Amino acid sequence: MKTPKSIKLYLMDGTSDGRLTCELSNWSGKAIKIPRVLLKESNDRPELKGTGVYFLFGKDDDDSNSIYIGESEEIYTRLTKHDLGKDFWNEVLVFTSKDENLNKAHIRYLEHRLIQIAIYTKRYNVVNIQNPRIPIISEADQAEMEEFIRNILMIVPVLGHKVFDEIVKVKVENKDILYLSGPRGANAKGIVTSEGFVVLKDSFFSSPVVNSFKQSHNKFRERLITDEVLELKNNSLIITQDYLFTSASTAASLVLGRTANGLAEWKSKDGLTLKELEDKD
């Protein structure tokens, strides 16, 4: 039976919104979290001088969570280039090995697999233009890298990002379902969760949107179509999976194709608005 791993956090600047390091017991890996504004102050950090993988976190033009996943043998040098060339990010997580046993093939393997997982979970917009081919490594190295990945997946949510977590399947009961309908084919079901608002699979979204629709929301819908989360069927847009939105209002706006107040638009089967249901509780 494996001993549970304990997580050790160290606040490098003495504040929770500054830089910090993170380690697991009985693991050679190490994470360092750096706000973009403190990148230049981190040029002497030994973790950034060698080989590893990194995640750039930020918001896209449509205000959705976004991530860029990369690898480098000289991490700080690569990050300074991203500081000049990529606008969206405001924070970076770096993962390295304290015993310096990560080589180029290892980090390319990690990069490929982590991009795969992030695309699969669909929590964040993965801004990598392409996913490099997976390198050929020995079975022993592959097993070691998969263990490295499992530890990364354990640490990343602790540091504030659920990018690699599958959306928890909520047990939906009829009394919990909220409904939303409108012009241009909108007919959706959804449910409130602890993480936001989930629009349920097979809900219909309005098509087309109104002319005054917010540009950021329109880009969000276009990305959902590109990612095949929304599909056009018989001149209607249908969502192909349960999808988590940050709020009931964002969900309502995307469904209706116009600006909407989710507290007023989503209703129970008895006609009570989400606001009325919350007031009852």
N, C-alpha and C positions, 0 to 999 in steps of 0.2 A: 504493500500500500504506500502510495507516494505521500510525502509530507507536504502539507499545504505551504505555498510560498507566501512569505510576507513581503509587503511593499514598503520601501524606505524612500521618503521624500525629503529633500533638502532645499530650503528656500535660500537661494544664492544672494538675493538682495534684501532678505528679511521681510518681504511682503508677498502676498498670494498672487498679485498681478505682475510680479517680476519674473526673473529667470528661476528655474528650478531644475534639479536633477532627480532622477528616479531609478531605483534599482530593485531587483528581486533577489531574495535569498537563494543561494545555490545556483546563480546564473551569472555567466560572464558578460552578459549584455548590460548596457547602460543607456538611459534616455536623458536627453536634455531638452527642456522647453524654453524657447527664447521669443519674447515679443519682438516684432520687426524693428521697433524703435531702439532696441538694445542690441541689435546685431553687431554694430561696430565695436561696442564695448566688450564683445565676446571673442575678439580676434585672438586672444591669448589662451582660450580654452583648449586643453589637450584633446577633448572629445571631437573637436572640429578640425583637427589637423590631419586625421587619417581617413580610413575607409568606413563607409556606412550607408544607410538609407535615411531619407528624410521626407517629411510631409509638410507642405505649405498649406496653411488653412486660411480661409477668408470668405468673402461674400462675392457672388457673381453680380452681373448687371441687374438681374431680376431679384436680387436680395436673397438668393438661395445659397445654402452652405456649399462651399466648393473646396476641392483638394487637388493639389498636384503632388504626385509621388515620384521621387527621383533617387538616384544613387550616385556616389562619387568616391573617388579615391583621395580627393582633397576637398572635404566638405565645405570648409569656410570659403575657399575660392569660388566654388560653385554657387554658394548662397549669395555672395557679393554680386555675382552676375545676375541672379534672380532679383536681387534688390534693385538693380538698374533696369531689368527687362520685363518684370512681371508686376502688374499693379494690384491685383486682386487680394494678395495675401497680407495678413497682419501678424501671423505667428508661425513659427516653425518648430516641429518636433524632429529631433535627430536621434537615431539609434546606432550605436557603435558597439564594439566588443572590447572589454577591458584587457583581454589577453591578446588582442590584435590578430585574431585568427581568421578574420574575414578577408577573402581575396576578391578579385574582380568578378569571377564567376559566381561566387556566393551572393554578392550584393545585387548582381543582375538577376539572379534567381529570386531573391527577396522582392525586388522591385516588380518583377513580372507577376508573381503570385499575389502581392498586395494590391496591385492594380486590378487583378481578376476579382478579388474579394470585394473591393470597393465598388466595382461595377455591378457585381451580383446583388449586393445589399441595397443599392439604389438610394442610400440615405443622403449622400453628397454628390454634387456634380463633379465628376472626374475630368479635369481640364487637360489631362495629357492628350496630345494629339493622336498618339498611337501607343500600343503596348509592345515593347520590344520582345523579340522571340526569347523563349525560355532557353537558357544555356544548358548544355549537357554536363552534368556533374555525377559523381559516383553515388551509388545507393546510400552509402554511409553519410556522405555530405548532404544528400537530399534529406535524409532523416534528421540530421542536425539542424538544417535550415528550417524544416517544418516545425521543429521544437522552438527555434528562434522566433518564428512567426507566431506560434501560440502565445509566447510570452509578450510579444508586441501587442497582440490583440487583447491581452489582459491589462496592459498598462495604458494604452491609448484612451479608453473611456475614463480611467481614473484621472487623466489629465484634461478631461473636458470634452472629448469628441467621441461620439458613438458611430463613427463612419463605418466601422467594420462589423457592427452588431446587426443581426437580422432584426427586422421589425417584429416585435412580439405579436404573436397571433392572439387577438383578443377574443374571448368567448362572447359571441354576440347573442344576446337574447332580444326577443321582439320588443320588450319594453325599453331597451336601451337604444334602439335604432331611431335616428332622426332622418327627416325627409326634406327634400328640396326640389321644387319644380319651377319651371319658368318657360319663357318663349324660346324659340329656335331649338327645340328638342331637349332642353334641360330636364332631367329626371334622375335624381341621385339619392343615394342612401349614405349615411355616415354615422360615426360614433365618436364620442369624446373619450380620449385616453389620457394617461398621466403625461404623455409626451407631446400631445397636440391633438389634432383632429384627423381621423382616418376616413377617407372616402372609400366606400366599399366597391369591390370588383363588380363589373358589369353596370355601373352607373353611367348615365348618359350626360355628356357635356354639351352646352349650346354650341351651335355652329351656324353662321359665323359669329364673331364677337361684335359689339357695338363700336362705332367709330371713336368714341371717347375712352375706350378701354385703356387702362394704364399700360404704358410701354413695357414696364418691368414685368407685369403679369402676362402680357402677350408673349414676351420672350420665354417666360416660364412655360406657358402652354406649348409653344413651338418646340422647346426642349423635350417636353414630355412626349410629343409626337415623334421627334427624332429618336428618342430612346425606346419607342414602341410601347410606352406606358399608356398612351392614348392612341387608339386606332380608328380610322375612318371606315365605317360599315354602313352601307345603305344610306349614304349622305348624312350619317350621324357619327359623332365622336363618342366612343365607348372606352372606359378605363379597363385595362386588362388585368389589374391586380389591386389588392388593397393598397392604398397609398397614403402615407403620413404627410400631412401638411402642418406647418407650424402653428396655425390658428384656424378657428372656424370661419373667420372672415376671409382669410386667404383661400380656403377651400371653396367657400361660397362664390367668391369672385371668379375663380377659375372655372367653376361649374357653369355659372350664369353668363360668363363673358362680359361682365360689367362690374364696376365697383359695388361691393355689397357688404352689409353688416351681418356677419354670421350669427350674432346673438339674436337677431330679428328674423333672419331668413330660414335657418334650420328649425324644424318643428317636429314635435312628437306626433304619434298617430292620433292623439287626441286634440291636436292643433295648438298645443302650448309651444311657445317659442323657447329656444335654448336659454334666453335670459330669464324667462318665467320659471323654467325648470330649476335654474341655478338659485333663483330667489327662494323657491320652495325649500331647497336643501339648507 
